[in-house]
Amino acid sequence: MINYFHNFRLIIFVISWFCAFISIINKQNVIVDFGIICFAIFLLLNLFFLSKQSYFIIFVLFVSCFFLFEEIPSLIEVYEAGRFVIIFAGLIPTMNLVKSAALQLDPINETQKLLSTLSGQNSKAGFQITAHISGSIMNTGVFPMLAASVPKNSNLMFRKEIAEASIRGMASSVVWSPFFCCFCSWPNLYRQL
């Protein structure tokens, strides 16, 4: 029974992934509407697998909505917001595909071997610097590439420290990255035109 549940979740997610790519071309069509529904079902089904910390974060976000919004959004407004959120249905599996493809490359296998010989401190610094430089160009796409470089035999604590170092490196690249600066200035330029 659990396998059917996981397979159903996977099918729903693949459908929403396909619809996310269609939404890039045209946000207003029946396929995208179906994708929004599938992605919402997928998110609801994932509520059964979250940690206590994730439930707490969702609760805090839900409560903060009452202070941020002047009025509770209608179902139509929530549905229209789904047109912007569905892009994440395309982003997450695409990042996993990048990681899977990267694992097949010889340079990545060589990197894994070299990283396994480094001390933990040097590995963390290397991942942070790489995430900082590559993240300024690739944005969140840097994470699957870095994840593929983590040695296969590394323990959970090492993986956690590497993930934190990568997030620090990526987050700090926001300060100077031309891509992020364009994201901030483009709406202002658009309004002036």
Summary of the structure (lengths in Angstrom):
residues: 193
radius of gyration: 19.7
end to end distance: 57.0
largest distance: 57.0
contacts: 507
relative contact order: 0.08
helix: 86%
strand: 0%
